[in-house]
């Protein structure tokens, strides 16, 4: 069974440029998460989807970040415009249900460098 | 924002040694998970504990959930180089975070051959 797929794996952009990350969750998983992980720290949740509905986006910086999950499968996370402080690894994860005790399966992440 | 504090932040030991990593919080969690993350990869779940005082064993790894469900520990016996990685604890179901997982900052373990 294929795991969570993310692309691109690496992205280098100049500040003020837009960038987008794509995630394909494990087939059948209705819950999808986007996390940001800074170097030497644990992941921080940006947004959680139940099917196509964003049910927890309280930690998403909405002035520059946006996300969508059309048809409740794939998801895209966008940053526009990017700032130097956005450099981090962006992780996508999925689970069967959104319960806290459920296992989350993570993708390999996209390492973003903003110069 | 709920904090999960992990200690130590960094640990470098020799193959064959034992070690313990701690995860502490001031809040109660309904579940506590431990993940291991290797460079260039996402975290991979090792275990979930849900009952206060629960102990789970996974080969040479022993996980314990505190009686009050505020803390947890991970003990590795006879560590091997393959155990090297970033160990993350994550708490869920705390009353203010609901089903959101709150991750600790991680313990970077290096096991030298």
Interface residues (C-beta under 8 A of the other chain):
Chain A: X4 X40 X41 X42 X43 X44 X45 X48 X56 X91 X93 X98 X99 X100 X101 X103 X104 X105 X106 X107 X108 X109
Chain B: X4 X9 X29 X30 X31 X33 X40 X41 X42 X43 X44 X45 X48 X50 X88 X90 X91 X92 X93 X97 X98 X99 X100 X101 X103 X104 X105 X106 X108
